[in-house]
């Protein structure tokens, strides 16, 4: 019997040409859930035993799941994406399970989407569409983005992808990232400032950080109070980076002007105050998923699994390299 790989990301099941040949060539057999939706914890308990790897979506790989699956032979969790906050990495490390992800697969898509939100909010796009479609003619001046300041929190791959697009619109770009190599910032003349300085100066603030203990609730009442009343916030990173109740209060009180949000603490979004606020633009966690990026994400995850099963180490795609030994 061939070693089995559980396939998690239901929205990518319709592009098997991007992952099936790679896994088949490595002598692996794919196992699909009997439903086309995100798996729950109890369903992982039922489906993972006997699988050496999982090509993972956003299903919850908790310590309980990993402990049971590792005892049954699980060796690899490979995320078809660049976030891995649904995986208990420490639990995986404790049980010798390699956690992989797909860096370099969707940062360009996120950069495009972040600028989409900036431009749509600056130009009041939804209002213009609604009024024009209703036989009104809302011909009035809108905000420019040229010569305005875009503050970027997190100047990694996605922050850089957003920066080069903003520079093309002649925006003044500033950034905060204490961990980034400054070469990109120097090459593009982007000042690296403190968080407080970026908050105070940004006309548009865009978030491009992973979810960590340091970034959870990074944007909250205290930090929102340091922004301009005319500022616009864009979040395409992780929902928990923003304290949602504090943001609702700031938007309602007009302490900031507007927000463009692609990610949320609980998804899918349902019956949330964000859905009724007139100064909020919402998308459904689609920033990193265009046709090209989703193919790259699932392909990179499949390649990482195939490499590991054939004795090769997939380098930068490994989250917890300490399990290599």
Secondary structure, 3 states (H helix, E strand, C coil): CCEEEEECCHHHCCCHHHCHHHHHHCCEEEEECCCCCCCCHHHHHHHHCCEEEEEECCCCECHHHHHHHHHCCCCEEEECCCCCCCECHHHHHHCCCEEECCCCCCHHHHHHHHHHHHHHHHCCHHHHHHHHHCCCCCCCCCCCCCCCEEEEECCCHHHHHHHHHHHHCCCEEEEECCCCCCHHHHHCCCEECCHHHHHHHCCEEEECCCCCCCCCCCECHHHHCCCCCCCEEEECCCHHHECHHHHHHHHHCCCCCEEEECCCCCCCCCCCHHHHCCCEEECCCCCCCCHHHHHHHHHHHHHHHHHHHCCCCCHHHECCHHHCC
